[in-house]
Amino acid sequence: MLQIEELYNQIGNLDRIRTDSRLVQKGDVFWVLVGERLDGHAFIDQALERGAALVVCSRIPEAHAQDER
């Protein structure tokens, strides 16, 4: 697991944290939330396609277990 300082040095300056994958722009952080009706893990692909530089999630979905994006 990376420490915050290490992560910052690898990623660089991140401008925005988004919790809605539809609003993600290139370089944003997508912060996955799990609610009563929706699980943000289902939207990780959309966030990555829209240019998310980093995804923060509580578990790695099976589809991404070997993904090194």
Buried (B, 14 or more C-beta within 10 A) or exposed (E): EEEEEEEEEEEEEBEEEBBEBEEBEEBBBBBBBEEEEEBBBEBBBBBBEBEBBBBEBEEEBEEBEEEEE
